[in-house]
């Protein structure tokens, strides 16, 4: 995944993106709004051990 996409695959909030993706399982996406810092997929983000950066969009 490249940081040039709309969704930055990072564990830190990107100032250039309103949303960023936090990886839990390879097929699960945890979107967090940077504005509210509120998790929409807490159960998926807990599995941060196996992070698979497979860019499937």
Protein Blocks (a to p, Z undefined) as FASTA:
>chain_A
ZZkbmbdcdfbdcfkbmbdcddfbfkbccdddfklopafblmlmmmmmbccdddcZZ
